[in-house]
Amino acid sequence: MNFRGRLPSESVGFQIAPMIDIVFLLLCFFVTSQIFTQWEAEIDITLPTAKTAKIDSRLPGEIILNLTRTGEVIVSGRTLTTDELLAMLHRLAGYFPGQPVIIRADRQTAYEHLVRVLDLCRQSDIWNVSFATLQAEDAPRT
């Protein structure tokens, strides 16, 4: 039996419809990720300044912990209790070891609140922690 049949041997050519689908999905991904970046910046936190501060490119998947002056921790627009934050950090360290975490603390945040968040990161075995700052006005720009 001949199962191959009589198929035409012409080349199919360039298919534009799948390419349009891929470009549309990429566009949706980048627009969505830009919206999440703006949500983190909209939280009312006044960052401290540093002369050596520089703007680094964001790493994919980094977690931003916003620490208000009253000690509340906000992640992705949601206020977390200490237990919820610890559980989230444990899951994060379990699934993604070495995951970067950025702490955006208000300049008027009490030191004890910052130490509490750092201690939770340490309990969860998260070691890749950075602090967000603004560049001082009189410092030379790099």
Protein Blocks (a to p, Z undefined) as FASTA:
>chain_A
ZZklpadfbdebjafklmmmmmmmmmmmmmmmmmmmmmmmmpccdddddfkbccddddeh
iacddddfkopaceehiacdfklmmmmmmmmmmmmghiacdddddfkbcfklmmmmmmmm
mmnopabdcddddddfklccZZ
